[in-house]
Amino acid sequence: MSNFKNLVSALEQLVDPCTGLALAPPRAGWEVQGDLRACRVELVAGYPLAADAVSGLRHEVAARVEAAGGGFAAFEVRPRIAAHAVQPGLSPAPRVRNVIAVGSGKGGVGKSTTAVNLACPAAAGRQVGVLDADVYGPSVPAMLGLSGRPESPDNKSIEPMRAFGVEAMSIGLLVDADMPMIWRGPMATSALTQLFTDTRWGDLDYLVVDLPPGTGDIQLTLTQKIPVAGAVIVTTPQEIATLDARKALKMFEKVNVPVLGIVENMAVHVCSNCGHAEHLFGQGGGQAMATQYGVPLLGSLPLDLRIREQGDAGTPVVAAAPDSAAAQAYMAAAQAMAAHLAARPRASMPIASTPF
């Protein structure tokens, strides 16, 4: 078909209806096969697209094919998640294509809840893991309903535990729940490094790392010894929260870890009785911070009773109530996170991936 080149150019003008981002290189690539009578179009996406997005794109693709003078035969989406560039001097970890750090700069903003709900496969349909880097206050096991001890097949490495399709590892799985970790900084950072390197991770597209509050030893170890493809900052709209979130963002900039975006948590509370919406922690703080630093606002998450209830029950809300407004907000944030990472430069030696 003589118009294949023009058709590909037209297809690259399409956007993901869920994120509003262009489906063009480096985020995605288009392949057209067949002839004038029957065009088969394949979208090779650098991140998993939501089912609703694929359904909407099907009609757009058919229209583009017909406008180019062809006959539409089929449309298929194939994810191809690549390993992306990490800090200078480091390479992506074996079998873990992309490590994504989730930080906040301060506690109490729902960072761990956000990290777990971003990591769940229900949020983006991918192979994921979550590493609890909060050695002093691990909460990921409780949020995923995990208990017991991980297995060690060789007494040197440990198998990650699994819940809701997510691989997970935490110091909380290796010690009693009520045992305090009275460790100095070097011991805590050594524990984090071992948790990452000694865990027998599967073939992961993304490993979400739930960081502790602050910008201290553990954060520095993460950025010096663990290859990180990108970071997500969690904050509430409150000014006192964004002050510390800005410090976390600047820390990642200083250590050459790109910030993929900001998640504004507890943005609005909707009364379960009357439906009245109220901004308990202020309004627009996350967007103002995103605008100031030129990074995307990945999503604004509600202050919802079910998020707390499901977290306490060991079932993330994206798994317990995937059709709820809260779960949909998490899924959209996870989709945006993956989409922005897909536009980042690839690793020099990608793992199980090829360029578009």
N, C-alpha and C positions, 0 to 999 in steps of 0.2 A: 504494500500500500504506500503510495508516494507521499501521503500525508502523515506517515507515522511520526516523523520528526516534529511536525507542527502539533500533532495530537499529544505527544509527550509534553511539549511546552504548555499546551492547554491544560493537561492534567496536573502539571506542577503548580498551577494557579489555585488548585483546590485546597481547602483548609480542613483540618480536623474539626468537626462541629462541636466536639466536646472541649477542646482547648483553644480554638481560634487560631492555631498555628499552622503555617503553610506546610503542606505535604510535599516537600521538595528537598533535594540534597542540601546539607548532609543528613537531615532528619529522616528522609524517606526517598525511595527511588521508584520509578515506574517502568514496567516492561510490557510491551505490546507484541502479541504474536498473532499469526493467522493471515488473512488477506482481506480484501475490500468487503467481501460478503460476510465474513464472520471474524470479528476481532476479539481476541481473548486478552484481557487487561489484568495485570497483576501489580498490586501495590506491595513493595517490599519495605516494610516499616521498621524503623529502628527502635520501636517500642510497641507494646501491645495496644491495639485500638479497642475501644469499648464497642460492644455489640451494636448499640444504638448508632454509633458513628459509622460503622460499616454499612448498616442498613441505609442510612441517609446518603452515603457516598455512592452506593450502587446506582441510584437514580442520576446523580450528577455525572458519573462516569459514562453512563449510557447516553446522556445528552451531549457530552463532549465528543463521543465517538460518532454519533449521528451528525453533529455539526461539522466534523471533519470529512464527512462523506462516506463513512463506513457503516457496517452492520454490526450491532453489538451482540456478542455471543455469550460471554461470561466475565465475571469479575471475581477476583480472589485476593485476599489479603494474607501475606505471609510475614510474620515477625522475624526479624533478624537482629537480635540484640548483640551489639558489639561490646568489646572491652574498650573503655575510654581512657584517655591520658590521665596520669596521676602525677604526684609531685616529682620534681626533678630528682634523678638518682634512684627512683624506685620503679618497679614493674608491677603490673597487675598480678594478683595472687593466683596460683594454680586453682582452677575450677571455680574461681569467683571472679566473674567478669567485672563487676562494679561494686565498690564499697561506697556507701552513702552515709555520711555522718549526720546525725540529727542532734543539734545543740540548741541551747537557749540562753546561756549566760547566767541564768538564775533558776531557782527551783519554784515549784508551785504554779507553773503555767501549762501543765498538761503535756509536757514533752514526751514522757514515756508512753502515755496513752496514744499520742499522735504517732510515735514511732511504730508501735505495735499495729495500729490500724492502717498505716501506710504499708507495712510489711505483709499484711495478710493477702493471700492470692486473690481473694474476692475483690481487693481494691484495684487490681490491674491485670490479673490473669497471667502470672509469671512464676518462675522458679525463684523463690526468695528465702532468705534467712534473716534472723535478727540476732545481733550480738549485744548483750547487756554489758555495757562498759562502766556502769555505775557500781564499782566494787564495794563501796561503803553502804549503798542503799539499793540493792538490786530489786526491781519490781516486775521485770518481764515474766519470770516464772508464774507469779500469781495472776498476772493479766492474761496469760495463755493457759491457765489451769494446769500447769505442769508440776509434777511432784516426783519423788524418787531420785535416783542417781543415774547419771549417764553411764553407759557401758564403755569399757576400754578393752578392745580385742587384743592389744599387744602390751598393755601396761605402759605405753608411751603416749598414745594418742587417745582421744575420746570421741565417741559418736555423739553428734548433736541429737537432742531430743526433738520431737515433732508434735505439732498441734495445729489443726486447721490447715494442714499442708505446708506449714512454715517450719523450717529448721531453726532451732534456737539453742543458744548456749549462754550461760550466766554463772557467775560465782555462786549465786543463790541456789543452784542445782548441786553444788559440791559441798555445801556446809549446811548446818541446821538453820532453820528459818529465823530463830531468835538469837543466833550467834553474831555478835558484833565483830566487824573486821577492824581490829585495832592495829592498823598497819601504818607505817610511815610511807611517804611518797614512793620511794624506790620499790617497795614490796608491792604496792598497788599497781604501779606501772608494769612491773614484771608479770603480775598476774594477768593483766589485760593482754600483753603480748603473747603469753602462753595460751590464753583462751582463744585467741585468733589463730595462732600458728599450729596448735596441737589438736584443734578440732578437725575431724574428718568431714569437712563440708562436702555436700554433693555438688553437682554441676549447677551453680547458682547464676542467675542473671543479675541479681542484686542482693547485697548483704547490707541490711540497715543496721547501723550501730547507734544504739541509744546512749548518748554521752551523759555523764553527770553534770550538774550545774557548775558554772565557773569557767575559767580559762587557765587552769593550772597544770599539774604534772601529767594527769591522764590525757588531757587534750593535747599536750605537747608530744607525748609519746605516740599518740595516734597519728599525728601528722608527720612525725619523724621516721617511724618504723613500719607503719601500715599504709599500703597504697590506697589513697582515697580519691575517688573520681569526682566527688562533689559533696556539698553540704547543704542541709536545709536548716533554717533558723525558725524556731517556734517562739512566739510571743503572744501576749494578750494585747488588746488595744491600749491598755493603761500605760501612761507615760513612764511610770517607774519601771515597768517591765521592758519597754522598748529601749530604755537607757542601757540596761544590761544586755539586751539582745544585740544592740549596736556593737558592743564590745566583742561579743562572740563572732559577729560578722567580720569585724576588722581583724580578729585573730586569724580567721580562715584566709583572709586576703593576704596577710603577712606571711603565711606558710604555704602560699601558692596552691590553695585548695579552692576551686571555684564554688561560689554560692549559687545553687540552682534556684533558690527562691525563698520566700518567707511564707510561713503558715501562721495565720492569725487565729488563735484559739480563743474560745469563750467570747466570740464576737457579739453575739446577741442571745438573749434568753426569751423564749416564747412560753408564756404561761400555759400549762397543760389544762387549766380550767377554763380560762376566758380567751386565750389566744393572743393576749396583749404582748407585743414585742418590746423589749427593754434592753438597752445597752448598758449593762451593769458596770462594765469596766471601761467605759468610754467608747468612742467611735472613730474609726479611720486611722488608728495608730499604726496598724500593720501596713496599710496602703501608703501612708506618709513616709514610713521608713523605707518601703520598697522604692518609692519615687526618689527619695533622697539619694539612695545608693545605686540606683539603676539596675535593680534586680526584680524579677517577677514576684507578684503576690500569687502564690500557688492556690490559696483558698482561704476563706473565712469560715471557721467551724463554729457551730452553735454551742451554747452552754445548755446541755440537755441531760436530764436526769437519767435517761437510759444509758448514756455513755458511762456514767459513774457506776450504775447498777451492773451493767454487763462487765465492766472492768473488774469490779469486786468479785463477780461470779466466775471470772476466768474465761469469759467468752467475749472477744472483741465485738463491738457493735456491728462491724461490717460483716461478721459471720452470723451473729444472732439475729439481726434485723436488717438485711441488705437493702430492703426497699424503703427504709426509713430516711427521713431528710438528713439525719446525722450521718448515716452510712453513705448516702449519696455524696455528701460534702467531702468525706474522707476519700471516697473513690475518685472524685474529680481532682482532688489535690494530688493523689498518687499518680493519676494520669498525667497531670501537668508536670510533676516532678520528673517522670520518666521521659516525657516529650522534650523537656529542656535539656536533660542529660544527653538525649540522642543527637542534639545539635552540637555537642561539644566535640573537640578533636578526638580522633580515635587513638588508641594505644599504638605504638610503633610496631608491636607484634601482637595483634589481636588474638584473643583466645576463641577458637571455634567460630570465627566470623570472618566475613570478607567484605570489602567496601562495596558500595552501591556502584 
